[in-house]
Amino acid sequence: MTSTETLGALQSQLPELEWVTSKVNIKRLSKDFYWFSPLLTPQLIDKKADLVVRPKDETELKALISVCVKLNIPMTVRGGGTGNYGQAVPLSGGLVIDMTLCTAFEWLCDGLVQVQAGMKIAALEEHARKRGWELRCMPSTYKAASIGGLFAGGFGGIGSINYGSIATSGTVQAIRVLTIEENPRVLELSGDELSTYHHTYGTNGILIDMQLALAPARNWSEYLLGFDSIESAYAFCRELVDAAGIEKREVSIYDSIAASYFKELPIHLASGQFLVMALVAPHCHAPLTQLCKAHGGNELWCQRFEQANASGLTLMEYCWNHSTLHALKHDKNYTNLQTNYDSDHVLEQLSQLEEQVGEEVLIHLEFVRTNNNQVLITGLPLVKYSTDERLLELINIHQSLGIKVNNSHTYILEDGKHGGVLSADILASKAANDPLSLLNPGKIKSLIQ
C-alpha cells in the first residue's frame, strides 16, 4: 500500500492528469475477469490500487513514470480489463494506469495500421473496415478489450483460423515500449524482439503503440450447424478448415450441454448432438452447405453480416472465451480450462477423457492456423467446479492423456502459458527496463521476495 502522503505528492506534481479517486471506481478498475477461476477469486478479490490515473498520450505517460520512479510507487497497466488470469490486478496496491484514453488511430496504409495501445479492438475494427480491411485476430471480448491488452495478455480469437494467434509472425510488426526509469526511454521493437513483450502481462515495459498487419474485409455470414456425433462434427470442421476455396473467419464445436447456455440463439440441440459455429464469406454458402450435408449435418440458423449489425446479435460473442461467460450467467459453478490437443488424435483424446470424467468437462474446440500452416486444435472446455483439489486433478487427467493445459488459474507468469520458466530475454528485459521492479509486481515468480 502506498501512503496518502506519497499519493498526494504524485498528484500535486502532475495536476494536469486525469486522476480517479472514487473508491468505487478504484475498486472497479483494479479488477479483471479473474472471477472465471474459483482458484484465483479468493486470492485476488481484496486486491486493489490506491489510486488510478488515465493518461492521454506518451508525453503524459513519460511524466507519470518519472514521478512514480522518484517516489517508488508500484504501477500496474490495464486496458479493457477483459483478461481472466488477474493480469491487470495490482497485488501491491500503488497506481493503476488505465490506458483507455490512449486511443489515437495514427495511420493506415496498404494493410498496415498503427494505433495507440489503449484503443478498443471494436473501434480499431470499425476504422479498418471503413478502408476495406479487418483485424487478423480478434477476441470475443473485442467490444471491451484493448489492442495492447490482447498482445500483452491474450492469445487468439476470431480470424485465427486463417492467421493464427496475435503473436504469429507478421501480424504485429512493430511496437513502442516505455521503460520504467526516472528518464523513461522509448524502445522501438520489431521482428524477433516482439516475443519478449508478448503475453508478459505488462511486467517489462509499458506498450504505447503498435503496428499491425490487417486482412481484407469480408461481410461474413454466420452459421449454426448441427451434427449427431462428435465424429461427424469434427470431420466436417477439419475438411472446412482445409478447404482453400471456402473463405472463413471462425470455426468451433460445442457439445449439446455447452451449447444449451447460448440462450439467446434460436436453436435447440437434442442430447448428444453437437453444434458448429462458422463465419463464412457469403459467396461460399453453396459449398459450405454441400460440405455440411456430406457429413450428415444440418443448417440450423444463418444470418448475414447486415442482419448481425442491425440486431446486435453476433456469433462473435459466443465463441472463444465468451462461451464460458454465457454459461456463468446461468450456472456459477462452471469454470474452464485452456487446452491444446494432439491434432492427429483429437477424437481419441476426447473419448478417453469422457470415459474418465463424463459430463464434468464439456467440449468446446477452436481451430487455429499455426506459423507453419498446420492446424492447432485448442479448446476452452467448460468444467463443473466442485473443489480446488478436483480441478487440479482434472488438469492432471488432461495432461496424462497428452492434452496440454495452459493454466488459466494462476496469476504467476511462469505458471501459465510460459510453461514454468520465463525466457532469458524476458528476464533480461525486465531487469533492464524496470530496474526497481515497480511494474506489475508479484507476477514473476523469480522476483517474488
C-alpha positions in Angstrom: 0.0 0.0 0.0 1.3 3.5 -0.9 1.0 6.2 1.8 -1.5 9.0 1.5 1.4 11.5 1.6 3.1 9.8 -1.3 0.0 9.7 -3.4 -0.7 13.4 -2.6 2.8 14.2 -3.8 2.3 12.3 -7.0 -1.0 14.2 -7.8 0.4 17.6 -6.8 3.3 17.2 -9.2 1.0 16.1 -12.1 -2.2 18.1 -11.7 -3.0 18.1 -15.4 -3.5 14.3 -15.5 -6.9 12.7 -15.1 -7.0 11.1 -11.6 -9.6 8.6 -10.4 -10.1 9.0 -6.7 -13.5 7.5 -6.1 -13.2 4.3 -4.0 -15.9 2.6 -6.1 -14.1 3.4 -9.4 -10.7 2.5 -8.0 -12.1 -0.9 -6.9 -13.7 -1.4 -10.3 -10.5 -0.5 -12.2 -8.5 -2.9 -10.1 -10.4 -5.9 -11.3 -10.4 -8.0 -14.4 -12.2 -11.3 -15.2 -10.2 -13.4 -12.7 -13.5 -14.5 -11.2 -13.8 -17.0 -14.1 -11.4 -19.0 -11.8 -12.6 -20.3 -8.4 -8.9 -20.6 -7.5 -8.0 -17.0 -8.3 -11.1 -15.4 -6.8 -10.1 -15.8 -3.1 -6.6 -14.8 -3.9 -7.4 -11.6 -5.7 -10.9 -10.4 -4.5 -9.4 -8.0 -1.9 -6.6 -6.6 -4.1 -6.9 -3.1 -5.3 -4.9 0.0 -6.2 -4.5 3.0 -4.0 -5.1 5.4 -6.9 -6.0 5.2 -10.7 -4.8 7.6 -13.4 -5.9 7.9 -17.1 -3.1 9.4 -19.2 -4.0 10.6 -22.7 -0.7 10.3 -24.6 3.0 9.5 -24.5 4.0 12.8 -23.0 1.7 12.3 -20.0 2.9 8.7 -19.6 6.6 9.8 -19.5 5.9 12.4 -16.9 3.9 10.0 -14.8 6.5 7.2 -14.9 9.3 9.7 -14.0 7.5 10.8 -10.8 6.4 7.3 -9.9 10.0 6.1 -10.1 11.2 9.1 -7.9 8.5 8.3 -5.3 9.0 4.4 -5.6 5.3 3.8 -6.4 4.3 0.4 -7.9 2.4 0.6 -11.3 0.0 -1.8 -12.9 -1.2 -1.1 -16.5 -4.7 -2.1 -17.7 -6.6 -1.8 -20.9 -10.2 -3.1 -21.1 -9.7 -5.4 -18.1 -11.1 -8.5 -20.0 -8.2 -10.8 -19.1 -9.0 -13.7 -16.8 -5.7 -14.5 -15.1 -5.5 -11.5 -12.9 -3.1 -9.9 -15.3 -4.3 -6.4 -14.6 -4.9 -6.8 -10.8 -2.5 -4.8 -8.6 -1.1 -7.1 -6.0 0.8 -4.4 -4.1 -1.6 -1.5 -4.2 0.1 1.5 -5.8 -1.1 3.0 -9.0 -3.3 1.5 -11.8 -2.6 3.2 -15.2 -5.8 3.0 -17.2 -4.7 3.2 -20.9 -8.2 3.6 -22.4 -7.7 7.3 -23.2 -4.6 6.4 -25.3 -6.7 5.7 -28.4 -5.2 7.5 -31.3 -5.7 5.9 -34.8 -2.3 7.1 -36.2 -2.3 5.8 -39.7 -3.3 3.0 -42.1 -1.5 2.3 -45.4 -1.5 -0.8 -47.6 -3.0 -3.1 -45.0 -0.7 -2.0 -42.2 -2.1 0.1 -39.3 -0.5 2.0 -36.4 -2.6 2.7 -33.3 -2.1 3.6 -29.6 -2.3 0.6 -27.4 -5.4 1.7 -25.4 -7.7 1.6 -28.5 -10.6 -0.7 -28.1 -10.5 -3.5 -30.6 -14.0 -2.9 -31.8 -13.1 0.7 -32.6 -10.0 -0.4 -34.5 -12.0 -2.9 -36.5 -14.5 -0.2 -37.3 -11.8 2.2 -38.5 -10.2 -0.6 -40.6 -13.5 -1.7 -42.2 -14.2 1.8 -43.4 -11.0 1.4 -45.5 -11.6 -2.2 -46.7 -9.6 -4.0 -44.0 -10.3 -6.0 -40.8 -8.3 -7.4 -38.0 -6.5 -10.7 -38.5 -7.1 -11.8 -34.9 -9.9 -10.6 -32.6 -11.0 -12.0 -29.3 -14.7 -12.5 -28.5 -14.3 -9.7 -25.9 -13.5 -7.2 -28.7 -16.1 -4.7 -27.7 -14.3 -4.1 -24.3 -10.8 -5.3 -24.9 -7.9 -3.1 -25.9 -5.5 -3.9 -28.7 -2.5 -3.6 -26.4 -4.1 -5.9 -23.8 -4.6 -8.6 -26.5 -0.8 -8.5 -27.2 0.3 -8.3 -23.6 -2.1 -10.9 -22.2 -4.1 -12.6 -24.9 -3.8 -15.4 -27.4 -6.1 -15.9 -30.4 -9.6 -15.4 -31.5 -11.9 -14.7 -34.5 -9.7 -14.9 -37.6 -7.1 -17.2 -36.0 -8.3 -20.0 -38.3 -6.5 -18.1 -41.1 -3.8 -16.0 -39.4 -3.0 -17.7 -36.2 -2.7 -16.1 -32.8 -1.9 -12.4 -32.2 1.8 -13.5 -31.8 2.0 -15.1 -35.2 5.0 -13.7 -37.1 3.8 -10.9 -39.5 0.7 -9.8 -37.6 2.2 -7.4 -35.0 5.1 -5.9 -36.9 6.4 -3.3 -34.5 5.7 -1.9 -31.0 7.0 1.0 -29.0 7.6 0.5 -25.3 8.3 2.9 -22.4 10.9 1.8 -19.8 10.3 2.4 -16.0 13.0 4.8 -15.2 13.3 8.4 -14.0 14.0 9.3 -17.6 11.9 6.8 -19.5 13.4 5.5 -22.7 11.3 4.6 -25.8 12.2 1.2 -27.2 11.2 0.7 -30.8 11.0 -3.1 -31.4 10.3 -5.4 -34.3 10.9 -8.9 -35.6 12.1 -11.5 -33.0 12.3 -8.7 -30.3 8.5 -8.8 -30.1 8.3 -12.1 -28.5 9.9 -10.7 -25.4 6.9 -8.5 -24.8 4.1 -10.8 -25.8 2.0 -12.3 -23.0 4.1 -10.8 -20.3 1.2 -9.0 -18.5 2.9 -5.6 -18.9 5.7 -6.6 -16.5 8.6 -5.5 -18.6 7.6 -2.2 -20.1 4.5 -0.1 -21.0 3.3 -0.7 -24.5 2.4 2.7 -26.1 1.6 1.9 -29.7 1.6 -0.9 -32.2 1.8 -1.6 -35.9 -0.4 -4.5 -37.1 -1.0 -6.1 -40.4 -4.7 -6.4 -41.4 -6.7 -8.7 -43.6 -9.1 -7.8 -46.5 -12.5 -7.2 -45.0 -15.4 -9.6 -45.8 -19.1 -9.2 -44.8 -19.1 -12.6 -43.1 -22.3 -14.7 -42.9 -22.8 -16.5 -39.6 -23.9 -20.2 -39.4 -25.0 -22.6 -36.7 -24.8 -26.2 -38.0 -26.0 -29.4 -36.1 -24.4 -32.8 -36.1 -25.4 -36.1 -34.5 -21.9 -37.1 -33.3 -18.5 -35.5 -32.4 -17.0 -37.6 -35.2 -19.2 -36.1 -37.9 -18.9 -32.6 -36.5 -15.1 -32.9 -36.2 -14.7 -34.4 -39.7 -16.7 -31.6 -41.2 -14.6 -28.9 -39.4 -11.3 -30.4 -40.4 -12.4 -30.5 -44.0 -13.8 -27.0 -43.8 -10.6 -25.7 -42.2 -8.6 -27.2 -45.1 -11.0 -26.2 -47.8 -9.0 -23.4 -49.6 -12.0 -22.4 -51.7 -14.3 -21.7 -48.7 -13.3 -18.4 -47.0 -13.9 -18.5 -43.3 -13.1 -16.4 -40.2 -14.2 -18.7 -37.3 -14.8 -22.4 -36.9 -15.7 -24.0 -33.5 -17.5 -27.0 -32.0 -19.6 -27.3 -28.8 -21.4 -30.3 -27.2 -25.2 -30.0 -26.5 -24.7 -29.1 -22.9 -22.2 -26.3 -23.6 -24.5 -25.1 -26.4 -27.5 -25.1 -24.1 -26.2 -22.0 -22.4 -26.5 -19.9 -25.6 -30.0 -18.9 -24.5 -30.3 -16.0 -27.0 -29.6 -18.1 -30.0 -32.6 -19.6 -31.9 -31.5 -23.3 -31.7 -32.2 -26.4 -29.7 -30.0 -29.4 -29.8 -31.0 -32.9 -28.6 -28.8 -34.6 -26.0 -25.7 -36.0 -27.6 -25.8 -33.6 -30.6 -23.0 -31.1 -31.5 -23.1 -27.5 -32.6 -20.6 -26.0 -35.1 -20.3 -22.2 -35.3 -18.8 -20.9 -38.6 -18.3 -17.4 -40.1 -18.1 -17.8 -43.8 -18.0 -15.5 -46.8 -21.5 -15.0 -48.3 -20.4 -16.3 -51.7 -19.4 -19.6 -50.1 -22.9 -20.6 -48.9 -23.4 -23.3 -51.5 -20.1 -25.2 -50.9 -20.5 -24.8 -47.2 -24.0 -26.4 -47.1 -22.9 -29.1 -49.5 -20.0 -30.0 -47.2 -22.3 -29.9 -44.2 -24.7 -32.3 -45.8 -21.9 -34.6 -46.9 -21.0 -35.1 -43.2 -24.6 -35.6 -42.1 -25.1 -32.1 -40.7 -28.0 -29.7 -40.9 -28.1 -25.9 -41.2 -29.9 -24.8 -38.0 -29.6 -21.0 -38.4 -27.9 -18.4 -40.6 -27.7 -14.6 -40.7 -26.0 -12.2 -43.0 -23.5 -9.6 -41.9 -26.1 -6.8 -42.4 -28.6 -8.7 -40.1 -26.0 -9.1 -37.4 -25.2 -5.4 -37.5 -28.8 -4.4 -37.4 -29.8 -6.8 -34.5 -26.6 -6.6 -32.5 -26.7 -10.4 -32.1 -23.5 -11.9 -33.4 -21.8 -15.3 -33.0 -18.5 -13.5 -32.5 -19.8 -13.0 -28.9 -20.5 -16.7 -28.3 -17.2 -18.4 -29.4 -13.8 -18.4 -27.7 -14.0 -17.2 -24.1 -17.5 -15.9 -24.4 -18.8 -19.4 -24.2 -17.7 -19.5 -20.5 -19.3 -16.1 -19.9 -22.7 -17.3 -21.2 -22.5 -20.5 -19.1 -21.7 -18.5 -15.9 -24.8 -16.3 -16.5 -26.9 -19.4 -15.7 -24.6 -21.6 -13.6 -22.0 -20.1 -11.3 -20.4 -23.5 -10.7 -18.6 -23.6 -14.1 -15.1 -22.6 -14.9 -12.9 -23.5 -17.8 -9.6 -24.8 -18.9 -7.4 -23.8 -21.8 -6.3 -26.8 -23.7 -4.3 -27.9 -26.8 -5.0 -31.3 -28.3 -2.9 -33.7 -30.4 -4.1 -32.8 -33.9 -3.7 -36.4 -35.0 -5.6 -37.9 -32.1 -8.2 -35.4 -31.0 -11.2 -37.8 -31.1 -9.3 -40.5 -29.2 -8.3 -37.9 -26.5 -11.8 -36.7 -26.2 -13.2 -40.2 -25.9 -10.6 -41.2 -23.3 -11.4 -38.0 -21.3 -15.1 -38.7 -21.4 -14.5 -42.2 -20.0 -12.8 -40.7 -17.0 -14.7 -37.5 -16.3 -18.1 -37.9 -18.1 -20.0 -34.6 -18.2 -17.7 -32.9 -15.7 -15.8 -31.5 -18.7 -17.7 -30.3 -21.7 -16.5 -30.0 -25.3 -15.5 -26.7 -26.9 -13.0 -26.8 -29.7 -11.4 -23.9 -31.6 -9.4 -24.2 -34.8 -6.2 -22.1 -35.2 -3.7 -21.9 -38.1 -0.1 -22.1 -36.9 3.1 -20.4 -38.2 4.0 -23.5 -40.3 0.4 -23.7 -41.7 -0.6 -26.6 -39.6 -3.8 -26.7 -37.7 -3.8 -26.3 -33.9 -6.9 -27.7 -32.2 -7.3 -25.7 -29.0 -10.1 -25.7 -26.5 -11.9 -23.7 -23.8 -13.9 -26.6 -22.3 -16.4 -25.8 -19.5 -15.5 -27.6 -16.3 -18.1 -28.2 -13.5 -16.3 -27.0 -10.4 -16.5 -28.8 -7.1 -13.3 -28.4 -5.2 -9.8 -26.9 -5.8 -8.4 -30.4 -5.5 -10.7 -31.8 -8.1 -9.9 -29.0 -10.5 -6.2 -29.7 -10.2 -6.9 -33.4 -10.6 -8.9 -32.7 -13.8 -5.8 -30.8 -15.1 -3.6 -33.8 -14.4 -6.1 -36.1 -16.2 -5.9 -34.0 -19.3 -2.1 -34.0 -19.2 -2.0 -37.8 -18.7 -3.9 -38.1 -22.0 -1.4 -35.9 -23.8 -3.7 -32.8 -23.7 -1.7 -29.7 -22.9 -3.2 -27.3 -20.4 -2.2 -23.7 -20.3 -3.1 -23.0 -16.7 -5.6 -20.1 -16.5 -6.0 -20.5 -12.8 -2.8 -18.7 -11.8 -1.6 -15.1 -12.0 2.1 -16.1 -11.9 3.5 -15.5 -15.3 5.8 -18.6 -15.4 3.0 -21.0 -14.3 0.6 -20.1 -17.1 1.3 -20.1 -20.9 5.1 -19.9 -20.4 5.2 -23.5 -19.1 7.1 -23.0 -15.9 10.1 -20.8 -17.0 10.4 -17.4 -18.4 12.9 -16.9 -21.3 16.2 -15.3 -20.5 15.3 -12.5 -22.9 12.1 -11.7 -20.9 14.0 -11.7 -17.6 16.8 -9.6 -19.1 14.3 -7.0 -20.4 12.6 -6.8 -17.0 15.9 -6.1 -15.3 16.9 -3.5 -18.0 13.6 -1.8 -18.4 12.3 -1.8 -14.8 15.3 -1.9 -12.5 13.3 -1.1 -9.4 10.7 -3.8 -10.2 7.8 -1.3 -9.9 5.8 -2.6 -12.9 3.0 -5.1 -12.0 5.0 -6.5 -9.1 4.2 -10.0 -7.8 3.5 -11.6 -11.2 7.0 -13.0 -11.9 7.9 -16.0 -9.6 11.7 -15.5 -9.6 11.3 -11.9 -8.4 8.9 -12.5 -5.5 10.7 -11.9 -2.2 
